[in-house]
Amino acid sequence: MEELTPYGIRTGAVAPGFIDTPILREMRPEVLEGALQAVPLRRPGKPSEIFQAVKFILECDYFTGRCVDVDGGIRS
């Protein structure tokens, strides 16, 4: 979204991975374990870790037009 930058509008996005939420807690344990095998950190993320990424985007005036992956290192 670089086209908005001249107007003083910064953009940013967060791409979360598996985050410890009620939906994730409802998964069958074996399914969740299988999903977490793809995560190098071998654990779900915390909602507070998503908050930290959003906070960074909001507070860093030099950040724009990018996405912050908060996914424990998952690579496709």
HTML snippet that shows the backbone in 3Dmol.js (N, CA, C, O; Angstrom):
<script src="https://3Dmol.org/build/3Dmol-min.js"></script>
<div id="view" style="width:600px;height:400px;position:relative"></div>
<script>
const pdb = `
ATOM      1  N   MET A   1       0.805  -1.197   0.000  1.00  0.00           N
ATOM      2  CA  MET A   1       0.000   0.000   0.000  1.00  0.00           C
ATOM      3  C   MET A   1       0.855   1.271   0.000  1.00  0.00           C
ATOM      4  O   MET A   1       0.502   2.268   0.629  1.00  0.00           O
ATOM      5  N   GLU A   2       1.953   1.221  -0.695  1.00  0.00           N
ATOM      6  CA  GLU A   2       2.844   2.378  -0.734  1.00  0.00           C
ATOM      7  C   GLU A   2       2.168   3.616  -1.307  1.00  0.00           C
ATOM      8  O   GLU A   2       2.603   4.738  -1.048  1.00  0.00           O
ATOM      9  N   GLU A   3       1.110   3.420  -2.083  1.00  0.00           N
ATOM     10  CA  GLU A   3       0.450   4.570  -2.697  1.00  0.00           C
ATOM     11  C   GLU A   3      -0.223   5.477  -1.675  1.00  0.00           C
ATOM     12  O   GLU A   3      -0.567   6.613  -2.001  1.00  0.00           O
ATOM     13  N   LEU A   4      -0.417   5.006  -0.450  1.00  0.00           N
ATOM     14  CA  LEU A   4      -1.033   5.831   0.592  1.00  0.00           C
ATOM     15  C   LEU A   4      -0.010   6.632   1.397  1.00  0.00           C
ATOM     16  O   LEU A   4      -0.362   7.592   2.082  1.00  0.00           O
ATOM     17  N   THR A   5       1.243   6.234   1.308  1.00  0.00           N
ATOM     18  CA  THR A   5       2.293   6.870   2.106  1.00  0.00           C
ATOM     19  C   THR A   5       2.414   8.369   1.862  1.00  0.00           C
ATOM     20  O   THR A   5       2.606   9.106   2.829  1.00  0.00           O
ATOM     21  N   PRO A   6       2.314   8.866   0.635  1.00  0.00           N
ATOM     22  CA  PRO A   6       2.414  10.317   0.432  1.00  0.00           C
ATOM     23  C   PRO A   6       1.339  11.111   1.183  1.00  0.00           C
ATOM     24  O   PRO A   6       1.491  12.312   1.410  1.00  0.00           O
ATOM     25  N   TYR A   7       0.272  10.445   1.560  1.00  0.00           N
ATOM     26  CA  TYR A   7      -0.809  11.105   2.301  1.00  0.00           C
ATOM     27  C   TYR A   7      -0.666  10.945   3.812  1.00  0.00           C
ATOM     28  O   TYR A   7      -1.566  11.291   4.577  1.00  0.00           O
ATOM     29  N   GLY A   8       0.476  10.415   4.220  1.00  0.00           N
ATOM     30  CA  GLY A   8       0.722  10.233   5.648  1.00  0.00           C
ATOM     31  C   GLY A   8       0.026   9.029   6.246  1.00  0.00           C
ATOM     32  O   GLY A   8      -0.095   8.912   7.466  1.00  0.00           O
ATOM     33  N   ILE A   9      -0.430   8.134   5.383  1.00  0.00           N
ATOM     34  CA  ILE A   9      -1.123   6.938   5.859  1.00  0.00           C
ATOM     35  C   ILE A   9      -0.165   5.755   5.788  1.00  0.00           C
ATOM     36  O   ILE A   9       0.283   5.361   4.711  1.00  0.00           O
ATOM     37  N   ARG A  10       0.134   5.208   6.940  1.00  0.00           N
ATOM     38  CA  ARG A  10       0.979   4.020   7.005  1.00  0.00           C
ATOM     39  C   ARG A  10       0.086   2.791   7.079  1.00  0.00           C
ATOM     40  O   ARG A  10      -1.013   2.843   7.632  1.00  0.00           O
ATOM     41  N   THR A  11       0.557   1.699   6.526  1.00  0.00           N
ATOM     42  CA  THR A  11      -0.206   0.451   6.564  1.00  0.00           C
ATOM     43  C   THR A  11       0.651  -0.654   7.148  1.00  0.00           C
ATOM     44  O   THR A  11       1.880  -0.598   7.109  1.00  0.00           O
ATOM     45  N   GLY A  12      -0.006  -1.638   7.680  1.00  0.00           N
ATOM     46  CA  GLY A  12       0.690  -2.790   8.223  1.00  0.00           C
ATOM     47  C   GLY A  12      -0.305  -3.900   8.486  1.00  0.00           C
ATOM     48  O   GLY A  12      -1.497  -3.654   8.673  1.00  0.00           O
ATOM     49  N   ALA A  13       0.190  -5.103   8.496  1.00  0.00           N
ATOM     50  CA  ALA A  13      -0.666  -6.256   8.745  1.00  0.00           C
ATOM     51  C   ALA A  13       0.068  -7.239   9.641  1.00  0.00           C
ATOM     52  O   ALA A  13       1.297  -7.245   9.710  1.00  0.00           O
ATOM     53  N   VAL A  14      -0.700  -8.061  10.319  1.00  0.00           N
ATOM     54  CA  VAL A  14      -0.151  -9.139  11.142  1.00  0.00           C
ATOM     55  C   VAL A  14      -0.720 -10.449  10.613  1.00  0.00           C
ATOM     56  O   VAL A  14      -1.930 -10.578  10.432  1.00  0.00           O
ATOM     57  N   ALA A  15       0.148 -11.413  10.369  1.00  0.00           N
ATOM     58  CA  ALA A  15      -0.274 -12.740   9.927  1.00  0.00           C
ATOM     59  C   ALA A  15       0.008 -13.719  11.059  1.00  0.00           C
ATOM     60  O   ALA A  15       1.133 -14.197  11.204  1.00  0.00           O
ATOM     61  N   PRO A  16      -1.012 -14.019  11.862  1.00  0.00           N
ATOM     62  CA  PRO A  16      -0.789 -14.927  12.985  1.00  0.00           C
ATOM     63  C   PRO A  16      -0.777 -16.387  12.549  1.00  0.00           C
ATOM     64  O   PRO A  16      -1.424 -16.777  11.577  1.00  0.00           O
ATOM     65  N   GLY A  17      -0.031 -17.164  13.288  1.00  0.00           N
ATOM     66  CA  GLY A  17      -0.046 -18.611  13.096  1.00  0.00           C
ATOM     67  C   GLY A  17      -1.071 -19.217  14.038  1.00  0.00           C
ATOM     68  O   GLY A  17      -2.147 -18.654  14.240  1.00  0.00           O
ATOM     69  N   PHE A  18      -0.741 -20.360  14.611  1.00  0.00           N
ATOM     70  CA  PHE A  18      -1.619 -21.012  15.578  1.00  0.00           C
ATOM     71  C   PHE A  18      -1.530 -20.250  16.900  1.00  0.00           C
ATOM     72  O   PHE A  18      -0.487 -20.248  17.554  1.00  0.00           O
ATOM     73  N   ILE A  19      -2.619 -19.613  17.283  1.00  0.00           N
ATOM     74  CA  ILE A  19      -2.650 -18.798  18.496  1.00  0.00           C
ATOM     75  C   ILE A  19      -3.581 -19.456  19.508  1.00  0.00           C
ATOM     76  O   ILE A  19      -4.654 -19.948  19.156  1.00  0.00           O
ATOM     77  N   ASP A  20      -3.159 -19.458  20.762  1.00  0.00           N
ATOM     78  CA  ASP A  20      -3.934 -20.073  21.840  1.00  0.00           C
ATOM     79  C   ASP A  20      -5.227 -19.294  22.061  1.00  0.00           C
ATOM     80  O   ASP A  20      -5.264 -18.312  22.802  1.00  0.00           O
ATOM     81  N   THR A  21      -6.279 -19.756  21.402  1.00  0.00           N
ATOM     82  CA  THR A  21      -7.602 -19.146  21.483  1.00  0.00           C
ATOM     83  C   THR A  21      -8.606 -20.251  21.797  1.00  0.00           C
ATOM     84  O   THR A  21      -8.261 -21.431  21.742  1.00  0.00           O
ATOM     85  N   PRO A  22      -9.840 -19.885  22.126  1.00  0.00           N
ATOM     86  CA  PRO A  22     -10.851 -20.924  22.384  1.00  0.00           C
ATOM     87  C   PRO A  22     -11.011 -21.914  21.224  1.00  0.00           C
ATOM     88  O   PRO A  22     -11.228 -23.103  21.457  1.00  0.00           O
ATOM     89  N   ILE A  23     -10.910 -21.444  19.998  1.00  0.00           N
ATOM     90  CA  ILE A  23     -11.046 -22.348  18.846  1.00  0.00           C
ATOM     91  C   ILE A  23      -9.923 -23.375  18.844  1.00  0.00           C
ATOM     92  O   ILE A  23     -10.169 -24.560  18.615  1.00  0.00           O
ATOM     93  N   LEU A  24      -8.703 -22.938  19.094  1.00  0.00           N
ATOM     94  CA  LEU A  24      -7.567 -23.852  19.114  1.00  0.00           C
ATOM     95  C   LEU A  24      -7.717 -24.851  20.254  1.00  0.00           C
ATOM     96  O   LEU A  24      -7.371 -26.022  20.095  1.00  0.00           O
ATOM     97  N   ARG A  25      -8.220 -24.415  21.389  1.00  0.00           N
ATOM     98  CA  ARG A  25      -8.398 -25.299  22.545  1.00  0.00           C
ATOM     99  C   ARG A  25      -9.468 -26.350  22.311  1.00  0.00           C
ATOM    100  O   ARG A  25      -9.503 -27.364  23.008  1.00  0.00           O
ATOM    101  N   GLU A  26     -10.342 -26.120  21.338  1.00  0.00           N
ATOM    102  CA  GLU A  26     -11.398 -27.094  21.020  1.00  0.00           C
ATOM    103  C   GLU A  26     -10.920 -28.183  20.061  1.00  0.00           C
ATOM    104  O   GLU A  26     -11.629 -29.162  19.831  1.00  0.00           O
ATOM    105  N   MET A  27      -9.725 -28.016  19.505  1.00  0.00           N
ATOM    106  CA  MET A  27      -9.203 -29.021  18.570  1.00  0.00           C
ATOM    107  C   MET A  27      -8.896 -30.313  19.319  1.00  0.00           C
ATOM    108  O   MET A  27      -8.518 -30.299  20.490  1.00  0.00           O
ATOM    109  N   ARG A  28      -9.065 -31.413  18.622  1.00  0.00           N
ATOM    110  CA  ARG A  28      -8.669 -32.694  19.211  1.00  0.00           C
ATOM    111  C   ARG A  28      -7.168 -32.653  19.469  1.00  0.00           C
ATOM    112  O   ARG A  28      -6.419 -32.149  18.633  1.00  0.00           O
ATOM    113  N   PRO A  29      -6.713 -33.171  20.605  1.00  0.00           N
ATOM    114  CA  PRO A  29      -5.292 -33.089  20.959  1.00  0.00           C
ATOM    115  C   PRO A  29      -4.358 -33.627  19.882  1.00  0.00           C
ATOM    116  O   PRO A  29      -3.303 -33.043  19.634  1.00  0.00           O
ATOM    117  N   GLU A  30      -4.728 -34.726  19.242  1.00  0.00           N
ATOM    118  CA  GLU A  30      -3.838 -35.295  18.224  1.00  0.00           C
ATOM    119  C   GLU A  30      -3.763 -34.419  16.978  1.00  0.00           C
ATOM    120  O   GLU A  30      -2.733 -34.375  16.305  1.00  0.00           O
ATOM    121  N   VAL A  31      -4.852 -33.724  16.673  1.00  0.00           N
ATOM    122  CA  VAL A  31      -4.858 -32.812  15.526  1.00  0.00           C
ATOM    123  C   VAL A  31      -3.994 -31.591  15.841  1.00  0.00           C
ATOM    124  O   VAL A  31      -3.201 -31.149  15.010  1.00  0.00           O
ATOM    125  N   LEU A  32      -4.158 -31.056  17.042  1.00  0.00           N
ATOM    126  CA  LEU A  32      -3.353 -29.907  17.452  1.00  0.00           C
ATOM    127  C   LEU A  32      -1.873 -30.265  17.486  1.00  0.00           C
ATOM    128  O   LEU A  32      -1.035 -29.490  17.024  1.00  0.00           O
ATOM    129  N   GLU A  33      -1.551 -31.421  18.023  1.00  0.00           N
ATOM    130  CA  GLU A  33      -0.140 -31.848  18.076  1.00  0.00           C
ATOM    131  C   GLU A  33       0.443 -31.960  16.676  1.00  0.00           C
ATOM    132  O   GLU A  33       1.579 -31.554  16.431  1.00  0.00           O
ATOM    133  N   GLY A  34      -0.343 -32.512  15.761  1.00  0.00           N
ATOM    134  CA  GLY A  34       0.119 -32.614  14.377  1.00  0.00           C
ATOM    135  C   GLY A  34       0.345 -31.249  13.756  1.00  0.00           C
ATOM    136  O   GLY A  34       1.323 -31.050  13.036  1.00  0.00           O
ATOM    137  N   ALA A  35      -0.543 -30.312  14.024  1.00  0.00           N
ATOM    138  CA  ALA A  35      -0.404 -28.957  13.482  1.00  0.00           C
ATOM    139  C   ALA A  35       0.832 -28.274  14.052  1.00  0.00           C
ATOM    140  O   ALA A  35       1.550 -27.580  13.333  1.00  0.00           O
ATOM    141  N   LEU A  36       1.079 -28.470  15.337  1.00  0.00           N
ATOM    142  CA  LEU A  36       2.217 -27.809  15.975  1.00  0.00           C
ATOM    143  C   LEU A  36       3.560 -28.408  15.551  1.00  0.00           C
ATOM    144  O   LEU A  36       4.608 -27.813  15.802  1.00  0.00           O
ATOM    145  N   GLN A  37       3.535 -29.571  14.917  1.00  0.00           N
ATOM    146  CA  GLN A  37       4.781 -30.149  14.404  1.00  0.00           C
ATOM    147  C   GLN A  37       5.380 -29.271  13.309  1.00  0.00           C
ATOM    148  O   GLN A  37       6.588 -29.308  13.073  1.00  0.00           O
ATOM    149  N   ALA A  38       4.545 -28.487  12.644  1.00  0.00           N
ATOM    150  CA  ALA A  38       5.025 -27.586  11.591  1.00  0.00           C
ATOM    151  C   ALA A  38       5.599 -26.292  12.156  1.00  0.00           C
ATOM    152  O   ALA A  38       6.183 -25.498  11.419  1.00  0.00           O
ATOM    153  N   VAL A  39       5.436 -26.075  13.467  1.00  0.00           N
ATOM    154  CA  VAL A  39       5.894 -24.850  14.121  1.00  0.00           C
ATOM    155  C   VAL A  39       7.251 -25.120  14.778  1.00  0.00           C
ATOM    156  O   VAL A  39       7.320 -25.903  15.725  1.00  0.00           O
ATOM    157  N   PRO A  40       8.318 -24.499  14.306  1.00  0.00           N
ATOM    158  CA  PRO A  40       9.624 -24.742  14.907  1.00  0.00           C
ATOM    159  C   PRO A  40       9.670 -24.516  16.423  1.00  0.00           C
ATOM    160  O   PRO A  40      10.423 -25.199  17.117  1.00  0.00           O
ATOM    161  N   LEU A  41       8.888 -23.584  16.944  1.00  0.00           N
ATOM    162  CA  LEU A  41       8.879 -23.357  18.390  1.00  0.00           C
ATOM    163  C   LEU A  41       8.045 -24.385  19.138  1.00  0.00           C
ATOM    164  O   LEU A  41       8.073 -24.425  20.368  1.00  0.00           O
ATOM    165  N   ARG A  42       7.304 -25.214  18.416  1.00  0.00           N
ATOM    166  CA  ARG A  42       6.533 -26.337  18.971  1.00  0.00           C
ATOM    167  C   ARG A  42       5.491 -25.944  20.015  1.00  0.00           C
ATOM    168  O   ARG A  42       5.201 -26.703  20.940  1.00  0.00           O
ATOM    169  N   ARG A  43       4.938 -24.748  19.851  1.00  0.00           N
ATOM    170  CA  ARG A  43       3.880 -24.305  20.764  1.00  0.00           C
ATOM    171  C   ARG A  43       3.012 -23.295  20.042  1.00  0.00           C
ATOM    172  O   ARG A  43       3.449 -22.670  19.076  1.00  0.00           O
ATOM    173  N   PRO A  44       1.780 -23.134  20.507  1.00  0.00           N
ATOM    174  CA  PRO A  44       0.954 -22.076  19.929  1.00  0.00           C
ATOM    175  C   PRO A  44       1.417 -20.721  20.437  1.00  0.00           C
ATOM    176  O   PRO A  44       2.046 -20.619  21.490  1.00  0.00           O
ATOM    177  N   GLY A  45       1.102 -19.701  19.687  1.00  0.00           N
ATOM    178  CA  GLY A  45       1.414 -18.344  20.131  1.00  0.00           C
ATOM    179  C   GLY A  45       0.415 -17.879  21.170  1.00  0.00           C
ATOM    180  O   GLY A  45      -0.656 -18.462  21.338  1.00  0.00           O
ATOM    181  N   LYS A  46       0.787 -16.826  21.857  1.00  0.00           N
ATOM    182  CA  LYS A  46      -0.082 -16.231  22.870  1.00  0.00           C
ATOM    183  C   LYS A  46      -0.744 -14.979  22.275  1.00  0.00           C
ATOM    184  O   LYS A  46      -0.137 -14.284  21.459  1.00  0.00           O
ATOM    185  N   PRO A  47      -1.979 -14.697  22.681  1.00  0.00           N
ATOM    186  CA  PRO A  47      -2.600 -13.452  22.210  1.00  0.00           C
ATOM    187  C   PRO A  47      -1.731 -12.229  22.503  1.00  0.00           C
ATOM    188  O   PRO A  47      -1.721 -11.279  21.720  1.00  0.00           O
ATOM    189  N   SER A  48      -1.014 -12.243  23.603  1.00  0.00           N
ATOM    190  CA  SER A  48      -0.151 -11.099  23.934  1.00  0.00           C
ATOM    191  C   SER A  48       0.971 -10.928  22.911  1.00  0.00           C
ATOM    192  O   SER A  48       1.462  -9.817  22.714  1.00  0.00           O
ATOM    193  N   GLU A  49       1.379 -12.014  22.261  1.00  0.00           N
ATOM    194  CA  GLU A  49       2.420 -11.911  21.238  1.00  0.00           C
ATOM    195  C   GLU A  49       1.879 -11.258  19.967  1.00  0.00           C
ATOM    196  O   GLU A  49       2.614 -10.566  19.262  1.00  0.00           O
ATOM    197  N   ILE A  50       0.604 -11.476  19.675  1.00  0.00           N
ATOM    198  CA  ILE A  50      -0.030 -10.771  18.554  1.00  0.00           C
ATOM    199  C   ILE A  50      -0.124  -9.284  18.894  1.00  0.00           C
ATOM    200  O   ILE A  50       0.145  -8.425  18.054  1.00  0.00           O
ATOM    201  N   PHE A  51      -0.509  -8.996  20.135  1.00  0.00           N
ATOM    202  CA  PHE A  51      -0.587  -7.609  20.586  1.00  0.00           C
ATOM    203  C   PHE A  51       0.765  -6.907  20.422  1.00  0.00           C
ATOM    204  O   PHE A  51       0.811  -5.756  19.990  1.00  0.00           O
ATOM    205  N   GLN A  52       1.852  -7.582  20.758  1.00  0.00           N
ATOM    206  CA  GLN A  52       3.184  -6.974  20.618  1.00  0.00           C
ATOM    207  C   GLN A  52       3.476  -6.595  19.174  1.00  0.00           C
ATOM    208  O   GLN A  52       4.075  -5.551  18.913  1.00  0.00           O
ATOM    209  N   ALA A  53       3.053  -7.445  18.228  1.00  0.00           N
ATOM    210  CA  ALA A  53       3.275  -7.139  16.804  1.00  0.00           C
ATOM    211  C   ALA A  53       2.447  -5.930  16.378  1.00  0.00           C
ATOM    212  O   ALA A  53       2.941  -5.050  15.673  1.00  0.00           O
ATOM    213  N   VAL A  54       1.194  -5.892  16.806  1.00  0.00           N
ATOM    214  CA  VAL A  54       0.337  -4.749  16.468  1.00  0.00           C
ATOM    215  C   VAL A  54       0.906  -3.475  17.080  1.00  0.00           C
ATOM    216  O   VAL A  54       0.940  -2.427  16.435  1.00  0.00           O
ATOM    217  N   LYS A  55       1.346  -3.571  18.316  1.00  0.00           N
ATOM    218  CA  LYS A  55       1.934  -2.411  19.006  1.00  0.00           C
ATOM    219  C   LYS A  55       3.164  -1.901  18.245  1.00  0.00           C
ATOM    220  O   LYS A  55       3.347  -0.694  18.092  1.00  0.00           O
ATOM    221  N   PHE A  56       4.001  -2.822  17.773  1.00  0.00           N
ATOM    222  CA  PHE A  56       5.178  -2.431  17.002  1.00  0.00           C
ATOM    223  C   PHE A  56       4.769  -1.653  15.751  1.00  0.00           C
ATOM    224  O   PHE A  56       5.334  -0.599  15.456  1.00  0.00           O
ATOM    225  N   ILE A  57       3.788  -2.176  15.020  1.00  0.00           N
ATOM    226  CA  ILE A  57       3.337  -1.504  13.798  1.00  0.00           C
ATOM    227  C   ILE A  57       2.837  -0.097  14.111  1.00  0.00           C
ATOM    228  O   ILE A  57       3.140   0.850  13.385  1.00  0.00           O
ATOM    229  N   LEU A  58       2.073   0.038  15.190  1.00  0.00           N
ATOM    230  CA  LEU A  58       1.509   1.342  15.545  1.00  0.00           C
ATOM    231  C   LEU A  58       2.565   2.328  16.036  1.00  0.00           C
ATOM    232  O   LEU A  58       2.481   3.523  15.751  1.00  0.00           O
ATOM    233  N   GLU A  59       3.545   1.836  16.764  1.00  0.00           N
ATOM    234  CA  GLU A  59       4.522   2.732  17.391  1.00  0.00           C
ATOM    235  C   GLU A  59       5.723   3.060  16.505  1.00  0.00           C
ATOM    236  O   GLU A  59       6.385   4.074  16.724  1.00  0.00           O
ATOM    237  N   CYS A  60       6.011   2.233  15.526  1.00  0.00           N
ATOM    238  CA  CYS A  60       7.186   2.463  14.679  1.00  0.00           C
ATOM    239  C   CYS A  60       6.794   3.305  13.471  1.00  0.00           C
ATOM    240  O   CYS A  60       6.181   2.807  12.527  1.00  0.00           O
ATOM    241  N   ASP A  61       7.146   4.562  13.510  1.00  0.00           N
ATOM    242  CA  ASP A  61       6.788   5.475  12.425  1.00  0.00           C
ATOM    243  C   ASP A  61       7.503   5.178  11.112  1.00  0.00           C
ATOM    244  O   ASP A  61       7.152   5.741  10.074  1.00  0.00           O
ATOM    245  N   TYR A  62       8.499   4.302  11.148  1.00  0.00           N
ATOM    246  CA  TYR A  62       9.239   3.972   9.934  1.00  0.00           C
ATOM    247  C   TYR A  62       8.726   2.673   9.312  1.00  0.00           C
ATOM    248  O   TYR A  62       9.269   2.213   8.308  1.00  0.00           O
ATOM    249  N   PHE A  63       7.709   2.092   9.887  1.00  0.00           N
ATOM    250  CA  PHE A  63       7.130   0.849   9.376  1.00  0.00           C
ATOM    251  C   PHE A  63       5.925   1.174   8.504  1.00  0.00           C
ATOM    252  O   PHE A  63       5.032   1.915   8.916  1.00  0.00           O
ATOM    253  N   THR A  64       5.906   0.616   7.298  1.00  0.00           N
ATOM    254  CA  THR A  64       4.730   0.766   6.431  1.00  0.00           C
ATOM    255  C   THR A  64       4.773  -0.255   5.303  1.00  0.00           C
ATOM    256  O   THR A  64       5.841  -0.661   4.844  1.00  0.00           O
ATOM    257  N   GLY A  65       3.595  -0.654   4.875  1.00  0.00           N
ATOM    258  CA  GLY A  65       3.478  -1.493   3.690  1.00  0.00           C
ATOM    259  C   GLY A  65       3.974  -2.912   3.830  1.00  0.00           C
ATOM    260  O   GLY A  65       4.291  -3.551   2.827  1.00  0.00           O
ATOM    261  N   ARG A  66       4.050  -3.422   5.039  1.00  0.00           N
ATOM    262  CA  ARG A  66       4.578  -4.768   5.259  1.00  0.00           C
ATOM    263  C   ARG A  66       3.656  -5.570   6.152  1.00  0.00           C
ATOM    264  O   ARG A  66       2.725  -5.047   6.764  1.00  0.00           O
ATOM    265  N   CYS A  67       3.946  -6.851   6.206  1.00  0.00           N
ATOM    266  CA  CYS A  67       3.210  -7.781   7.058  1.00  0.00           C
ATOM    267  C   CYS A  67       4.194  -8.413   8.042  1.00  0.00           C
ATOM    268  O   CYS A  67       5.291  -8.825   7.664  1.00  0.00           O
ATOM    269  N   VAL A  68       3.790  -8.482   9.292  1.00  0.00           N
ATOM    270  CA  VAL A  68       4.601  -9.118  10.332  1.00  0.00           C
ATOM    271  C   VAL A  68       4.029 -10.522  10.557  1.00  0.00           C
ATOM    272  O   VAL A  68       2.881 -10.674  10.975  1.00  0.00           O
ATOM    273  N   ASP A  69       4.837 -11.533  10.277  1.00  0.00           N
ATOM    274  CA  ASP A  69       4.428 -12.914  10.530  1.00  0.00           C
ATOM    275  C   ASP A  69       4.704 -13.250  11.995  1.00  0.00           C
ATOM    276  O   ASP A  69       5.843 -13.163  12.452  1.00  0.00           O
ATOM    277  N   VAL A  70       3.679 -13.628  12.712  1.00  0.00           N
ATOM    278  CA  VAL A  70       3.822 -14.056  14.109  1.00  0.00           C
ATOM    279  C   VAL A  70       3.305 -15.484  14.138  1.00  0.00           C
ATOM    280  O   VAL A  70       2.167 -15.750  14.524  1.00  0.00           O
ATOM    281  N   ASP A  71       4.180 -16.400  13.717  1.00  0.00           N
ATOM    282  CA  ASP A  71       3.738 -17.763  13.475  1.00  0.00           C
ATOM    283  C   ASP A  71       4.700 -18.830  14.013  1.00  0.00           C
ATOM    284  O   ASP A  71       4.606 -20.001  13.645  1.00  0.00           O
ATOM    285  N   GLY A  72       5.610 -18.418  14.872  1.00  0.00           N
ATOM    286  CA  GLY A  72       6.527 -19.400  15.449  1.00  0.00           C
ATOM    287  C   GLY A  72       7.534 -19.959  14.471  1.00  0.00           C
ATOM    288  O   GLY A  72       8.189 -20.961  14.759  1.00  0.00           O
ATOM    289  N   GLY A  73       7.666 -19.325  13.317  1.00  0.00           N
ATOM    290  CA  GLY A  73       8.668 -19.744  12.339  1.00  0.00           C
ATOM    291  C   GLY A  73       8.178 -20.705  11.267  1.00  0.00           C
ATOM    292  O   GLY A  73       8.993 -21.305  10.566  1.00  0.00           O
ATOM    293  N   ILE A  74       6.870 -20.865  11.123  1.00  0.00           N
ATOM    294  CA  ILE A  74       6.334 -21.769  10.097  1.00  0.00           C
ATOM    295  C   ILE A  74       6.814 -21.323   8.709  1.00  0.00           C
ATOM    296  O   ILE A  74       6.780 -20.136   8.383  1.00  0.00           O
ATOM    297  N   ARG A  75       7.247 -22.260   7.922  1.00  0.00           N
ATOM    298  CA  ARG A  75       7.628 -21.983   6.538  1.00  0.00           C
ATOM    299  C   ARG A  75       6.851 -22.925   5.643  1.00  0.00           C
ATOM    300  O   ARG A  75       6.766 -24.122   5.917  1.00  0.00           O
ATOM    301  N   SER A  76       6.288 -22.395   4.583  1.00  0.00           N
ATOM    302  CA  SER A  76       5.505 -23.250   3.683  1.00  0.00           C
ATOM    303  C   SER A  76       6.369 -23.883   2.627  1.00  0.00           C
ATOM    304  O   SER A  76       5.869 -24.632   1.788  1.00  0.00           O
TER     305      SER A  76
END
`;
const viewer = $3Dmol.createViewer("view");
viewer.addModel(pdb, "pdb");
viewer.setStyle({}, {cartoon: {color: "spectrum"}});
viewer.zoomTo();
viewer.render();
</script>
